[in-house]
Amino acid sequence: MSHRDFRRVLVSPGTSIGDTIRAMDVGAMEIVLVVDGQGRLAGTVTDGDVRRGLLRGVTLETAVETVMHRNPLTAPPDMPREEILRLLQARDLRHMPIVDEAGTLVGLESLVDLIGRPEGRDNPVLILAGGLGTRLRPLTEDMPKPLLPVGPRSLLETLIGEVASYGFRDFYLAVGYRAEQVERHLGDGSHLQVRIHYLREPEPLGTAGPIRLVEGELTRPFLVVNGDLLTKANFGHLMAFHASERHDLTLGVTPYTHRVPFGVVEVSKGTVVALEEKPEQSWLVSAGMYVLEPGVAALVPPRGRFDMPALVRAVLAGGGRVGAFPVHEYWLDVGAPEEYRRAHADYPRHFEEGRAAR
């Protein structure tokens, strides 16, 4: 990356996290540099910094200085690029701000620029596409839910395209209900520039049971994704977050808010002590995307239905590390008619070529 490019990813300490995310997306450098009014480097912000901050309870309106790394490793302008590369690799870093003696930011070097961008990822992807889609009947009486059209393509094609845009190439599709339609529609995946392998479920295996069908192919961390998602989640960042946090299993999570449509009354010893009008409650819920270390597959029993909550409990019971990756990007679980109608309304804004932004 040339030094002239770094100005595309500059923000001030008071910039909101939401605007910082947009700057990171537009700059496409996977980092944002925080500078003060005199151009001095105040800190750096990566996607992981933002996600960890969201887990701590900051919001997209919070100032970015609350999540920035205040003492990043920097290099002087005269440091040879070979030495910068050595430092980046030794510290497992991707970027090196270039700062002069006065602390003024004058450039940015990146690992991608120094050694080149890898052509693709060899992490396998398992997509769960075998469900009955009962809540979407009658639409799913003759067609499996992942093949329902949204925009110009099926839901499953859009999902595979999004995941593949982050370099993933090897896809395993766990299919059950009307499996032959999925196999016929997607073929070998070449029209999506991926390789698709099909795993037929002998019976409904749940959200974790299909892992046993691909266990022999798992030699590195792998991605598991529900086949009914419409999302702009950054699957590359999800994989990097999993690696940096050294988790055995990482769950994508997204906020879910419910407004109680009534005034909630708090009573103590027969007396009203409070009345809150239409309160809201918010939880982090599973976003239907996971990264697992290969060894986690051994915890899936050899037979019967097995779901992700049971796998999470098994990992925790064995002393494993389970982490959460906040998904702040567009996300929709297309499981019911209301969500399917919303998917049609949302598609042009988020996925049409020339209009969708990362």
MARTOR-856041 format. One line per 2 residues: number of its first residue (from 1); their letters; for each residue x, y, z of C-alpha. Coordinates in steps of 0.5 Angstrom, whole numbers, plus 500, padded with zeros to 3 digits. Layout:
NUM = a = X/Y/Z ~ ...;
***
This chain:
1 = ms = 500/500/500 ~ 503/507/498;
3 = hr = 504/512/503 ~ 499/517/499;
5 = df = 493/512/501 ~ 493/513/508;
7 = rr = 489/519/508 ~ 483/515/506;
9 = vl = 482/512/513 ~ 483/518/517;
11 = vs = 478/520/523 ~ 478/524/529;
13 = pg = 478/522/536 ~ 471/524/537;
15 = ts = 468/521/531 ~ 463/516/532;
17 = ig = 464/508/532 ~ 458/508/526;
19 = dt = 462/513/522 ~ 469/510/523;
21 = ir = 466/503/521 ~ 464/507/514;
23 = am = 470/510/513 ~ 474/503/514;
25 = dv = 469/500/509 ~ 470/506/504;
27 = ga = 478/505/505 ~ 478/498/504;
29 = me = 484/497/508 ~ 481/494/515;
31 = iv = 484/499/519 ~ 482/506/521;
33 = lv = 488/511/523 ~ 485/516/529;
35 = vd = 489/523/528 ~ 488/530/532;
37 = gq = 488/537/530 ~ 495/537/528;
39 = gr = 495/531/524 ~ 499/527/530;
41 = la = 497/519/531 ~ 493/518/537;
43 = gt = 491/511/536 ~ 489/506/531;
45 = vt = 482/502/530 ~ 481/495/527;
47 = dg = 475/491/526 ~ 476/487/532;
49 = dv = 477/493/536 ~ 470/495/534;
51 = rr = 467/488/535 ~ 470/488/542;
53 = gl = 468/495/544 ~ 461/493/542;
55 = lr = 461/487/547 ~ 463/491/552;
57 = gv = 457/495/551 ~ 459/501/547;
59 = tl = 454/503/541 ~ 455/506/534;
61 = et = 454/513/537 ~ 460/512/542;
63 = av = 466/516/540 ~ 472/512/537;
65 = et = 477/514/542 ~ 473/509/547;
67 = vm = 475/503/543 ~ 482/505/539;
69 = hr = 489/502/541 ~ 492/508/544;
71 = np = 500/506/543 ~ 500/502/536;
73 = lt = 507/500/534 ~ 509/505/529;
75 = ap = 516/506/524 ~ 520/512/522;
77 = pd = 520/514/515 ~ 527/512/514;
79 = mp = 525/504/516 ~ 527/500/510;
81 = re = 521/496/508 ~ 524/489/509;
83 = ei = 525/491/517 ~ 517/493/517;
85 = lr = 515/486/514 ~ 520/483/519;
87 = ll = 516/487/525 ~ 509/486/522;
89 = qa = 510/478/522 ~ 514/478/528;
91 = rd = 508/481/532 ~ 502/478/528;
93 = lr = 500/485/525 ~ 497/487/519;
95 = hm = 499/495/519 ~ 504/499/521;
97 = pi = 503/507/521 ~ 509/511/519;
99 = vd = 510/517/524 ~ 516/522/524;
101 = ea = 519/525/530 ~ 514/530/532;
103 = gt = 509/524/532 ~ 505/526/525;
105 = lv = 502/521/521 ~ 506/521/514;
107 = gl = 504/514/512 ~ 502/507/512;
109 = es = 505/500/510 ~ 501/494/510;
111 = lv = 502/486/510 ~ 498/486/504;
113 = dl = 502/491/500 ~ 509/488/502;
115 = ig = 507/480/501 ~ 501/480/496;
117 = rp = 494/478/498 ~ 493/471/498;
119 = eg = 488/468/492 ~ 483/465/497;
121 = rd = 482/461/503 ~ 483/454/505;
123 = np = 478/454/510 ~ 472/450/509;
125 = vl = 465/452/509 ~ 459/448/511;
127 = il = 452/451/510 ~ 446/448/513;
129 = ag = 441/448/507 ~ 436/441/509;
131 = gl = 431/444/513 ~ 423/443/512;
133 = gt = 422/451/512 ~ 415/449/515;
135 = rl = 413/457/517 ~ 414/459/510;
137 = rp = 409/454/508 ~ 405/454/503;
139 = lt = 412/457/499 ~ 416/451/501;
141 = ed = 411/446/500 ~ 414/445/493;
143 = mp = 421/448/494 ~ 426/448/499;
145 = kp = 427/455/503 ~ 434/456/501;
147 = ll = 432/456/494 ~ 426/461/495;
149 = pv = 428/467/490 ~ 430/474/493;
151 = gp = 431/479/488 ~ 434/476/482;
153 = rs = 437/470/485 ~ 435/465/490;
155 = ll = 437/466/498 ~ 442/461/498;
157 = et = 446/463/491 ~ 446/470/495;
159 = li = 449/467/501 ~ 454/463/498;
161 = ge = 456/469/494 ~ 457/474/500;
163 = va = 461/468/503 ~ 465/467/497;
165 = sy = 467/475/496 ~ 471/474/502;
167 = gf = 476/468/499 ~ 472/462/501;
169 = rd = 472/457/496 ~ 470/450/498;
171 = fy = 463/449/500 ~ 459/443/503;
173 = la = 452/444/503 ~ 448/439/508;
175 = vg = 441/438/504 ~ 435/434/506;
177 = yr = 428/436/504 ~ 428/436/497;
179 = ae = 435/435/496 ~ 435/434/489;
181 = qv = 432/441/487 ~ 438/444/491;
183 = er = 443/440/487 ~ 440/441/481;
185 = hl = 440/448/482 ~ 447/450/484;
187 = gd = 451/444/481 ~ 458/444/482;
189 = gs = 458/451/484 ~ 462/453/478;
191 = hl = 457/459/476 ~ 459/462/483;
193 = qv = 466/461/482 ~ 466/456/488;
195 = ri = 466/448/489 ~ 460/445/492;
197 = hy = 460/438/495 ~ 453/436/498;
199 = lr = 452/432/504 ~ 445/428/504;
201 = ep = 442/428/511 ~ 439/421/512;
203 = ep = 434/424/517 ~ 434/431/520;
205 = lg = 440/432/524 ~ 439/439/527;
207 = ta = 444/445/527 ~ 450/442/529;
209 = gp = 449/434/527 ~ 451/435/520;
211 = ir = 458/437/522 ~ 459/429/523;
213 = lv = 458/429/515 ~ 464/433/514;
215 = eg = 468/431/520 ~ 474/428/515;
217 = el = 475/434/511 ~ 476/438/517;
219 = tr = 484/440/518 ~ 483/447/520;
221 = pf = 478/452/523 ~ 471/452/519;
223 = lv = 465/456/518 ~ 458/454/519;
225 = vn = 452/458/516 ~ 445/457/516;
227 = gd = 442/457/509 ~ 437/462/510;
229 = ll = 441/468/512 ~ 441/474/508;
231 = tk = 447/478/511 ~ 452/483/509;
233 = an = 456/480/515 ~ 464/480/514;
235 = fg = 466/473/514 ~ 473/475/513;
237 = hl = 473/479/519 ~ 469/473/523;
239 = ma = 475/468/521 ~ 480/473/523;
241 = fh = 477/475/530 ~ 476/467/532;
243 = as = 483/467/530 ~ 486/473/534;
245 = er = 481/471/540 ~ 484/464/540;
247 = hd = 477/461/541 ~ 475/454/540;
249 = lt = 468/456/538 ~ 466/463/536;
251 = lg = 458/465/535 ~ 456/471/531;
253 = vt = 451/475/535 ~ 446/480/533;
255 = py = 442/485/538 ~ 435/483/538;
257 = th = 430/488/542 ~ 423/487/544;
259 = rv = 418/493/546 ~ 413/491/551;
261 = pf = 406/494/548 ~ 404/495/555;
263 = gv = 406/499/561 ~ 410/494/566;
265 = ve = 408/495/573 ~ 413/493/579;
267 = vs = 409/491/585 ~ 412/489/592;
269 = kg = 408/487/598 ~ 402/488/594;
271 = tv = 404/496/593 ~ 405/499/586;
273 = va = 412/501/587 ~ 414/503/579;
275 = le = 410/503/572 ~ 414/503/566;
277 = ek = 411/505/560 ~ 412/500/554;
279 = pe = 419/498/556 ~ 424/495/551;
281 = qs = 429/489/553 ~ 435/487/548;
283 = wl = 439/481/548 ~ 444/478/544;
285 = vs = 442/473/540 ~ 445/467/535;
287 = ag = 446/470/528 ~ 447/463/525;
289 = my = 454/463/523 ~ 460/460/527;
291 = vl = 467/458/527 ~ 469/452/530;
293 = ep = 476/449/531 ~ 477/442/528;
295 = gv = 477/438/534 ~ 470/441/536;
297 = aa = 467/436/531 ~ 469/430/535;
299 = lv = 464/433/540 ~ 458/432/536;
301 = pp = 455/425/537 ~ 455/420/532;
303 = rg = 448/419/531 ~ 441/423/532;
305 = rf = 439/430/532 ~ 444/435/535;
307 = dm = 444/443/535 ~ 448/448/536;
309 = pa = 446/450/544 ~ 448/443/546;
311 = lv = 455/443/542 ~ 456/450/546;
313 = ra = 455/447/552 ~ 459/441/550;
315 = vl = 465/446/549 ~ 464/449/555;
317 = ag = 464/443/559 ~ 470/441/556;
319 = gg = 474/447/558 ~ 474/450/551;
321 = rv = 473/457/550 ~ 467/460/546;
323 = ga = 467/467/544 ~ 462/472/541;
325 = fp = 463/476/534 ~ 458/482/534;
327 = vh = 455/483/527 ~ 453/490/526;
329 = ey = 452/489/519 ~ 445/488/515;
331 = wl = 443/481/518 ~ 436/478/517;
333 = dv = 434/471/518 ~ 429/469/513;
335 = ga = 424/464/517 ~ 417/467/516;
337 = pe = 413/470/511 ~ 414/477/515;
339 = ey = 422/476/514 ~ 421/474/507;
341 = rr = 417/480/505 ~ 422/484/508;
343 = ah = 428/481/505 ~ 424/483/498;
345 = ad = 424/490/500 ~ 431/490/503;
347 = yp = 435/487/497 ~ 435/493/492;
349 = rh = 438/497/498 ~ 444/492/500;
351 = fe = 445/487/495 ~ 444/490/488;
353 = eg = 450/491/484 ~ 453/498/484;
355 = ra = 449/500/490 ~ 451/495/496;
357 = ar = 457/497/500 ~ 461/493/505;
***
